[in-house]
């Protein structure tokens, strides 16, 4: 019995020792394991192993978005800029059906629509669920902690001038690639180059640590335009007001700097808000000033007069008998509003006499007359770089009949864009010098070529001043304190099936100021005014006056005409001094 007790005591003692050793070895083993994991870097289950396992779960190579270059006016005012936004993307294979209701509510779409999209892309691992969100809106969605949701930083295009420059600047798509206008034309110049960096992300795909730069991003290049936003606003405001007032289908205004050939303003109606495209009208996307063509009508009569003077058959004082106020040529009769009787060349232009112009045209060589139109740029590309630029149409003279030659002389049978018409008037304003059109600032030296003598151009310009007088058709284009030279036009619109619509018109005015030393060329086109008035002198000329006056003021061009009010003021001042 005693032995048995001793044996039992020995057993208990060993159990105690073994248990103690086990209890002691347990924390030691834990310490050793921790040492293996956190101290021994080269062990197969050491710190390198843990680091790798952590990295494959949280370390990512992500793209660094590159902002698109800004589009600026000539003074650096932004017309298009890029702002950072958040896209919510998802993995359809990871998003659980139990989360559909919560997620659809956060995305502000129906649950069925969300389910349909996820089903459609169920074989994919990537889908856009929401685009161009603010940080706050994106966080509200990510806070749901739905598995398979991630965020991506992108850039969204913003247009500070909105509808004022919409057709000119254009728009980008959701991938920030140019889709219309200058955004499309200069996409390669404006677009940035994405980079890559290695980062640590949390479960919401938020970057919590930047590890290394793999490839730096490269922002896009800025694009500086010749546009003066101040003049652009003035042009657009007056054009919009006029289109509304006359219930017109649309309109365009082009303003050029005579000295440089730079486009200072280019406005169109109808327009659209590029920052909100929910109700975007495709027709409003057109930059009518460059892409649309019109028959320029009577605005080209100065070039017919130029051809007449250059031919040597006519002098400024040459008299044209327009009696009895109409003239039949072949099958067509050309009619003046009244019988003007005898008119010199200045009178033919200021009264816009169809009879007088026809008689002059039929006495000219067809080739020489067409050549004048060709030299000022009709029927040729301007090289603006704008997508969809129209070259217009300048017909061959070889098949001209007398009626064709007559109608050509006052602007029918050829076509031109408002920009082409502005460029042609720029030749007159530059005293016979033809300059390249510029839409970008600092494009280098301007190509200049002489196409007419200075004397001939000055003579025609002087004739154009008579148009903008109390006795001329363009009297409503007069600008206080500034001399103006220009020409009105009232055109019948071409019908879809051919021929002309007797009840639909295009009103136009083209001119420049100050006439003594031209600085600004302005062309105004109003498409299909329908509120009673349709003559160019009544519809387009007043717009020219307001817009050009504002442009001259903004450019600080000194007046070249002394008004009667000034004279009276000065006389009163002198009287005061003498008394």
Secondary structure as the mmCIF struct_conf table of DSSP 4:
data_model
#
loop_
_struct_conf.conf_type_id
_struct_conf.id
_struct_conf.beg_label_comp_id
_struct_conf.beg_label_asym_id
_struct_conf.beg_label_seq_id
_struct_conf.end_label_comp_id
_struct_conf.end_label_asym_id
_struct_conf.end_label_seq_id
HELX_RH_AL_P HELX_RH_AL_P1 UNK A 2 UNK A 38
TURN_TY1_P TURN_TY1_P1 UNK A 39 UNK A 39
TURN_TY1_P TURN_TY1_P2 UNK A 41 UNK A 42
BEND BEND1 UNK A 43 UNK A 43
TURN_TY1_P TURN_TY1_P3 UNK A 44 UNK A 45
BEND BEND2 UNK A 46 UNK A 46
HELX_RH_AL_P HELX_RH_AL_P2 UNK A 47 UNK A 58
STRN STRN1 UNK A 59 UNK A 64
HELX_LH_PP_P HELX_LH_PP_P1 UNK A 67 UNK A 70
STRN STRN2 UNK A 71 UNK A 72
TURN_TY1_P TURN_TY1_P4 UNK A 74 UNK A 75
BEND BEND3 UNK A 76 UNK A 76
STRN STRN3 UNK A 78 UNK A 90
TURN_TY1_P TURN_TY1_P5 UNK A 92 UNK A 94
HELX_RH_3T_P HELX_RH_3T_P1 UNK A 97 UNK A 99
HELX_RH_AL_P HELX_RH_AL_P3 UNK A 100 UNK A 107
TURN_TY1_P TURN_TY1_P6 UNK A 108 UNK A 108
BEND BEND4 UNK A 109 UNK A 109
HELX_RH_AL_P HELX_RH_AL_P4 UNK A 111 UNK A 120
TURN_TY1_P TURN_TY1_P7 UNK A 121 UNK A 123
BEND BEND5 UNK A 125 UNK A 125
STRN STRN4 UNK A 127 UNK A 133
HELX_RH_AL_P HELX_RH_AL_P5 UNK A 135 UNK A 142
TURN_TY1_P TURN_TY1_P8 UNK A 143 UNK A 144
TURN_TY1_P TURN_TY1_P9 UNK A 147 UNK A 148
STRN STRN5 UNK A 149 UNK A 158
TURN_TY1_P TURN_TY1_P10 UNK A 160 UNK A 161
HELX_RH_3T_P HELX_RH_3T_P2 UNK A 162 UNK A 165
HELX_RH_AL_P HELX_RH_AL_P6 UNK A 166 UNK A 169
STRN STRN6 UNK A 172 UNK A 172
TURN_TY1_P TURN_TY1_P11 UNK A 174 UNK A 175
BEND BEND6 UNK A 176 UNK A 176
STRN STRN7 UNK A 178 UNK A 178
BEND BEND7 UNK A 180 UNK A 180
HELX_RH_AL_P HELX_RH_AL_P7 UNK A 181 UNK A 185
TURN_TY1_P TURN_TY1_P12 UNK A 186 UNK A 186
HELX_RH_AL_P HELX_RH_AL_P8 UNK A 187 UNK A 190
STRN STRN8 UNK A 193 UNK A 193
STRN STRN9 UNK A 195 UNK A 201
TURN_TY1_P TURN_TY1_P13 UNK A 203 UNK A 204
STRN STRN10 UNK A 207 UNK A 215
STRN STRN11 UNK A 218 UNK A 218
HELX_LH_PP_P HELX_LH_PP_P2 UNK A 219 UNK A 222
STRN STRN12 UNK A 223 UNK A 224
STRN STRN13 UNK A 225 UNK A 225
BEND BEND8 UNK A 226 UNK A 226
HELX_RH_AL_P HELX_RH_AL_P9 UNK A 229 UNK A 245
TURN_TY1_P TURN_TY1_P14 UNK A 246 UNK A 247
BEND BEND9 UNK A 249 UNK A 249
STRN STRN14 UNK A 250 UNK A 257
TURN_TY1_P TURN_TY1_P15 UNK A 258 UNK A 260
STRN STRN15 UNK A 262 UNK A 262
STRN STRN16 UNK A 263 UNK A 269
BEND BEND10 UNK A 270 UNK A 270
TURN_TY1_P TURN_TY1_P16 UNK A 274 UNK A 275
TURN_TY1_P TURN_TY1_P17 UNK A 278 UNK A 279
HELX_RH_3T_P HELX_RH_3T_P3 UNK A 282 UNK A 285
HELX_RH_AL_P HELX_RH_AL_P10 UNK A 288 UNK A 291
STRN STRN17 UNK A 294 UNK A 294
HELX_RH_3T_P HELX_RH_3T_P4 UNK A 297 UNK A 300
HELX_RH_AL_P HELX_RH_AL_P11 UNK A 301 UNK A 311
TURN_TY1_P TURN_TY1_P18 UNK A 312 UNK A 312
BEND BEND11 UNK A 313 UNK A 313
TURN_TY1_P TURN_TY1_P19 UNK A 316 UNK A 317
STRN STRN18 UNK A 319 UNK A 321
TURN_TY1_P TURN_TY1_P20 UNK A 323 UNK A 324
BEND BEND12 UNK A 325 UNK A 325
STRN STRN19 UNK A 326 UNK A 329
TURN_TY1_P TURN_TY1_P21 UNK A 330 UNK A 331
STRN STRN20 UNK A 332 UNK A 335
BEND BEND13 UNK A 337 UNK A 338
STRN STRN21 UNK A 342 UNK A 344
HELX_RH_AL_P HELX_RH_AL_P12 UNK A 345 UNK A 350
TURN_TY1_P TURN_TY1_P22 UNK A 351 UNK A 352
HELX_RH_AL_P HELX_RH_AL_P13 UNK A 354 UNK A 362
TURN_TY1_P TURN_TY1_P23 UNK A 363 UNK A 363
BEND BEND14 UNK A 364 UNK A 364
HELX_RH_AL_P HELX_RH_AL_P14 UNK A 366 UNK A 375
TURN_TY1_P TURN_TY1_P24 UNK A 376 UNK A 379
BEND BEND15 UNK A 380 UNK A 380
TURN_TY1_P TURN_TY1_P25 UNK A 387 UNK A 388
STRN STRN22 UNK A 393 UNK A 393
BEND BEND16 UNK A 397 UNK A 397
TURN_TY1_P TURN_TY1_P26 UNK A 398 UNK A 399
HELX_RH_AL_P HELX_RH_AL_P15 UNK A 402 UNK A 409
TURN_TY1_P TURN_TY1_P27 UNK A 410 UNK A 411
BEND BEND17 UNK A 413 UNK A 413
STRN STRN23 UNK A 415 UNK A 416
HELX_RH_AL_P HELX_RH_AL_P16 UNK A 418 UNK A 429
TURN_TY1_P TURN_TY1_P28 UNK A 430 UNK A 432
STRN STRN24 UNK A 433 UNK A 435
STRN STRN25 UNK A 438 UNK A 438
STRN STRN26 UNK A 440 UNK A 440
TURN_TY1_P TURN_TY1_P29 UNK A 441 UNK A 442
BEND BEND18 UNK A 445 UNK A 445
HELX_LH_PP_P HELX_LH_PP_P3 UNK A 446 UNK A 447
STRN STRN27 UNK A 448 UNK A 450
BEND BEND19 UNK A 452 UNK A 452
HELX_RH_AL_P HELX_RH_AL_P17 UNK A 454 UNK A 467
BEND BEND20 UNK A 468 UNK A 469
TURN_TY1_P TURN_TY1_P30 UNK A 470 UNK A 471
BEND BEND21 UNK A 472 UNK A 472
TURN_TY1_P TURN_TY1_P31 UNK A 473 UNK A 474
HELX_RH_3T_P HELX_RH_3T_P5 UNK A 475 UNK A 477
STRN STRN28 UNK A 479 UNK A 479
TURN_TY1_P TURN_TY1_P32 UNK A 480 UNK A 481
STRN STRN29 UNK A 482 UNK A 482
STRN STRN30 UNK A 484 UNK A 494
HELX_LH_PP_P HELX_LH_PP_P4 UNK A 495 UNK A 495
TURN_TY1_P TURN_TY1_P33 UNK A 496 UNK A 497
BEND BEND22 UNK A 498 UNK A 499
STRN STRN31 UNK A 500 UNK A 513
TURN_TY1_P TURN_TY1_P34 UNK A 515 UNK A 516
BEND BEND23 UNK A 517 UNK A 517
STRN STRN32 UNK A 520 UNK A 527
BEND BEND24 UNK A 531 UNK A 532
HELX_RH_AL_P HELX_RH_AL_P18 UNK A 536 UNK A 554
TURN_TY1_P TURN_TY1_P35 UNK A 555 UNK A 556
HELX_LH_PP_P HELX_LH_PP_P5 UNK A 557 UNK A 559
BEND BEND25 UNK A 561 UNK A 561
HELX_RH_AL_P HELX_RH_AL_P19 UNK A 564 UNK A 578
#
